Amino acid sequence: ICASHECGGPARLIQRRLEDELQCEVVIGSNDVNTWRGEVDSATRGVVLMQTQSVLRNAVRLLQLFEAVQQRHHPFVCVHVVGGGYDFGTVKPLLLSLSNELPPGQMATLQTELAAHGNGVGQLGSSLSDTICHTISVFFNPAASDVMVEAAIKDILDKLERGAELLQTGAIALTVL
């Protein structure tokens, strides 16, 4: 899940590397309100959030994250894109006051989609705040050396694998990963 206008190149690089390593299709989530649920449902190995400045300011991306967190079937990994403008200190306040932070059109989409499944914006904000703010991010610098890029990819793969093992055994709740 990413704001492709902010990290399209790094997202495609990670996508290709994860496809090679996991031997499965890796999809970059779209911003299409008609397909977001299917994209989350088709995730079989985990969900990766590419942390950039505006990634959490889009209704469809918020819905994708919320659905992934609510399902609790797959590990969740945060990847901080170095130079992408993500500010850890503003995430919790943003998520807990989405009605003041999102443009009216985005807010209307969020409310409509959530209400269709008996959820509310407050529930989404609280759930995502608990998950994202307590997840240790992998730092990914797309301008780094090949060795550093490979190390970040390995860290992402390790988190996906460890998360899957812990979820499968019930040893840890998804919100702690």
C-alpha positions as a Markdown table, in Angstrom:
| # | Residue | x | y | z |
|---|---|---|---|---|
| 1 | Ile | 0.0 | 0.0 | 0.0 |
| 2 | Cys | 1.6 | 3.2 | -1.1 |
| 3 | Ala | 1.1 | 6.7 | -2.4 |
| 4 | Ser | 2.5 | 5.8 | -5.8 |
| 5 | His | 3.1 | 9.5 | -6.8 |
| 6 | Glu | 5.5 | 9.7 | -3.9 |
| 7 | Cys | 7.3 | 6.4 | -4.0 |
| 8 | Gly | 6.4 | 4.6 | -7.3 |
| 9 | Gly | 10.0 | 3.7 | -8.1 |
| 10 | Pro | 10.9 | 2.3 | -4.7 |
| 11 | Ala | 7.5 | 0.5 | -4.6 |
| 12 | Arg | 8.2 | -1.2 | -7.9 |
| 13 | Leu | 11.7 | -2.1 | -6.9 |
| 14 | Ile | 10.4 | -3.7 | -3.7 |
| 15 | Gln | 7.6 | -5.4 | -5.6 |
| 16 | Arg | 10.0 | -7.0 | -8.1 |
| 17 | Arg | 12.3 | -8.2 | -5.3 |
| 18 | Leu | 9.5 | -9.6 | -3.2 |
| 19 | Glu | 8.0 | -11.4 | -6.2 |
| 20 | Asp | 11.4 | -13.0 | -6.9 |
| 21 | Glu | 11.9 | -14.1 | -3.3 |
| 22 | Leu | 8.4 | -15.1 | -2.4 |
| 23 | Gln | 7.6 | -16.7 | -5.8 |
| 24 | Cys | 4.2 | -15.1 | -5.9 |
| 25 | Glu | 2.4 | -12.1 | -7.4 |
| 26 | Val | 3.0 | -8.9 | -5.5 |
| 27 | Val | 0.4 | -6.2 | -6.1 |
| 28 | Ile | 0.7 | -2.5 | -5.6 |
| 29 | Gly | -2.6 | -1.3 | -4.2 |
| 30 | Ser | -4.6 | 1.0 | -6.4 |
| 31 | Asn | -6.7 | 4.1 | -5.4 |
| 32 | Asp | -9.8 | 2.7 | -7.0 |
| 33 | Val | -12.7 | 2.7 | -4.6 |
| 34 | Asn | -14.3 | -0.2 | -6.6 |
| 35 | Thr | -11.4 | -2.6 | -6.2 |
| 36 | Trp | -9.8 | -1.9 | -2.9 |
| 37 | Arg | -11.5 | -4.8 | -1.0 |
| 38 | Gly | -10.6 | -7.3 | -3.6 |
| 39 | Glu | -6.9 | -6.2 | -3.5 |
| 40 | Val | -6.8 | -6.8 | 0.3 |
| 41 | Asp | -8.7 | -10.1 | 0.1 |
| 42 | Ser | -6.1 | -11.3 | -2.5 |
| 43 | Ala | -3.2 | -10.6 | -0.2 |
| 44 | Thr | -1.8 | -14.1 | 0.6 |
| 45 | Arg | 1.6 | -13.4 | 2.2 |
| 46 | Gly | 1.2 | -10.1 | 4.0 |
| 47 | Val | 0.6 | -6.3 | 3.6 |
| 48 | Val | 3.4 | -3.8 | 3.3 |
| 49 | Leu | 2.8 | -0.1 | 4.0 |
| 50 | Met | 5.2 | 2.2 | 2.2 |
| 51 | Gln | 5.5 | 5.2 | 4.6 |
| 52 | Thr | 5.6 | 8.5 | 2.8 |
| 53 | Gln | 4.2 | 12.0 | 3.5 |
| 54 | Ser | 0.6 | 11.5 | 2.2 |
| 55 | Val | 0.1 | 7.7 | 2.3 |
| 56 | Leu | -2.4 | 8.1 | 5.2 |
| 57 | Arg | -4.3 | 10.9 | 3.6 |
| 58 | Asn | -6.3 | 8.9 | 1.1 |
| 59 | Ala | -9.6 | 7.1 | 1.8 |
| 60 | Val | -8.9 | 4.0 | -0.3 |
| 61 | Arg | -5.5 | 3.5 | 1.2 |
| 62 | Leu | -6.9 | 3.9 | 4.7 |
| 63 | Leu | -9.7 | 1.4 | 3.9 |
| 64 | Gln | -7.1 | -1.1 | 2.5 |
| 65 | Leu | -5.0 | -0.8 | 5.7 |
| 66 | Phe | -8.1 | -1.1 | 8.0 |
| 67 | Glu | -9.3 | -4.2 | 6.2 |
| 68 | Ala | -5.9 | -5.8 | 6.4 |
| 69 | Val | -5.6 | -5.1 | 10.1 |
| 70 | Gln | -9.2 | -6.2 | 10.8 |
| 71 | Gln | -8.7 | -9.5 | 8.9 |
| 72 | Arg | -5.7 | -10.5 | 11.1 |
| 73 | His | -4.7 | -13.2 | 8.6 |
| 74 | His | -1.5 | -11.8 | 7.3 |
| 75 | Pro | 1.6 | -10.0 | 8.7 |
| 76 | Phe | 1.8 | -6.3 | 8.4 |
| 77 | Val | 5.1 | -4.6 | 7.6 |
| 78 | Cys | 5.8 | -0.8 | 7.6 |
| 79 | Val | 8.6 | 0.4 | 5.3 |
| 80 | His | 9.8 | 3.9 | 5.9 |
| 81 | Val | 10.9 | 5.4 | 2.6 |
| 82 | Val | 13.9 | 7.6 | 3.4 |
| 83 | Gly | 13.3 | 11.0 | 2.0 |
| 84 | Gly | 9.6 | 10.4 | 1.5 |
| 85 | Gly | 8.4 | 12.9 | 4.0 |
| 86 | Tyr | 6.8 | 10.5 | 6.5 |
| 87 | Asp | 6.6 | 12.1 | 10.0 |
| 88 | Phe | 6.2 | 9.5 | 12.7 |
| 89 | Gly | 5.2 | 12.2 | 15.2 |
| 90 | Thr | 2.1 | 13.3 | 13.2 |
| 91 | Val | 0.6 | 9.9 | 12.5 |
| 92 | Lys | -1.4 | 9.3 | 15.7 |
| 93 | Pro | -2.9 | 12.8 | 15.7 |
| 94 | Leu | -3.7 | 12.5 | 12.0 |
| 95 | Leu | -5.4 | 9.1 | 12.4 |
| 96 | Leu | -7.4 | 10.2 | 15.5 |
| 97 | Ser | -8.7 | 13.3 | 13.8 |
| 98 | Leu | -9.4 | 12.2 | 10.2 |
| 99 | Ser | -12.6 | 14.2 | 9.9 |
| 100 | Asn | -10.5 | 17.4 | 10.4 |
| 101 | Glu | -7.6 | 16.2 | 8.2 |
| 102 | Leu | -9.1 | 14.7 | 5.1 |
| 103 | Pro | -10.7 | 16.7 | 2.3 |
| 104 | Pro | -14.6 | 16.4 | 2.3 |
| 105 | Gly | -14.6 | 14.1 | -0.8 |
| 106 | Gln | -12.1 | 11.7 | 0.8 |
| 107 | Met | -14.1 | 11.8 | 4.1 |
| 108 | Ala | -17.4 | 11.0 | 2.3 |
| 109 | Thr | -15.8 | 8.0 | 0.6 |
| 110 | Leu | -14.3 | 6.8 | 3.8 |
| 111 | Gln | -17.6 | 7.1 | 5.7 |
| 112 | Thr | -19.7 | 5.5 | 3.0 |
| 113 | Glu | -17.4 | 2.4 | 2.6 |
| 114 | Leu | -17.0 | 2.0 | 6.3 |
| 115 | Ala | -20.8 | 2.3 | 7.0 |
| 116 | Ala | -21.5 | -0.4 | 4.4 |
| 117 | His | -19.8 | -2.9 | 6.7 |
| 118 | Gly | -20.9 | -1.5 | 10.1 |
| 119 | Asn | -17.7 | 0.4 | 10.9 |
| 120 | Gly | -17.0 | 4.0 | 11.6 |
| 121 | Val | -14.2 | 6.5 | 11.0 |
| 122 | Gly | -13.3 | 6.5 | 14.8 |
| 123 | Gln | -12.9 | 2.8 | 14.8 |
| 124 | Leu | -10.7 | 2.9 | 11.7 |
| 125 | Gly | -8.5 | 5.7 | 13.1 |
| 126 | Ser | -8.1 | 4.0 | 16.5 |
| 127 | Ser | -7.3 | 0.6 | 15.0 |
| 128 | Leu | -4.8 | 2.0 | 12.5 |
| 129 | Ser | -3.2 | 4.2 | 15.1 |
| 130 | Asp | -2.7 | 1.3 | 17.5 |
| 131 | Thr | -1.2 | -0.8 | 14.7 |
| 132 | Ile | 0.9 | 1.6 | 12.7 |
| 133 | Cys | 2.3 | 3.5 | 15.7 |
| 134 | His | 3.4 | 0.2 | 17.4 |
| 135 | Thr | 5.0 | -1.4 | 14.4 |
| 136 | Ile | 8.7 | -1.0 | 14.0 |
| 137 | Ser | 9.5 | 0.1 | 10.5 |
| 138 | Val | 12.1 | -1.1 | 8.1 |
| 139 | Phe | 14.0 | 1.8 | 6.7 |
| 140 | Phe | 14.4 | 1.8 | 3.0 |
| 141 | Asn | 16.7 | 4.2 | 1.2 |
| 142 | Pro | 16.2 | 3.9 | -2.6 |
| 143 | Ala | 19.4 | 5.9 | -3.1 |
| 144 | Ala | 21.5 | 3.6 | -1.0 |
| 145 | Ser | 24.1 | 1.1 | -2.2 |
| 146 | Asp | 23.0 | -2.3 | -3.5 |
| 147 | Val | 24.1 | -3.9 | -0.3 |
| 148 | Met | 21.9 | -1.6 | 1.8 |
| 149 | Val | 18.9 | -2.1 | -0.5 |
| 150 | Glu | 19.3 | -5.9 | -0.3 |
| 151 | Ala | 19.5 | -5.6 | 3.5 |
| 152 | Ala | 16.2 | -3.7 | 3.6 |
| 153 | Ile | 14.6 | -6.3 | 1.3 |
| 154 | Lys | 15.8 | -9.1 | 3.6 |
| 155 | Asp | 14.4 | -7.2 | 6.6 |
| 156 | Ile | 11.0 | -7.0 | 4.9 |
| 157 | Leu | 11.1 | -10.7 | 4.1 |
| 158 | Asp | 12.1 | -11.6 | 7.6 |
| 159 | Lys | 9.3 | -9.5 | 9.1 |
| 160 | Leu | 6.8 | -11.1 | 6.8 |
| 161 | Glu | 8.0 | -14.6 | 7.6 |
| 162 | Arg | 8.3 | -14.0 | 11.4 |
| 163 | Gly | 4.9 | -12.4 | 11.4 |
| 164 | Ala | 3.3 | -15.2 | 9.5 |
| 165 | Glu | 4.8 | -17.8 | 12.0 |
| 166 | Leu | 3.6 | -15.8 | 15.0 |
| 167 | Leu | 0.1 | -15.4 | 13.6 |
| 168 | Gln | -0.2 | -19.0 | 12.7 |
| 169 | Thr | 0.8 | -20.2 | 16.1 |
| 170 | Gly | -1.4 | -17.6 | 17.8 |
| 171 | Ala | 1.6 | -16.4 | 19.8 |
| 172 | Ile | 1.0 | -12.8 | 19.0 |
| 173 | Ala | -1.8 | -10.6 | 17.8 |
| 174 | Leu | -1.4 | -8.8 | 14.5 |
| 175 | Thr | -1.6 | -5.4 | 16.1 |
| 176 | Val | 1.7 | -6.1 | 17.9 |
| 177 | Leu | 3.7 | -6.9 | 14.8 |
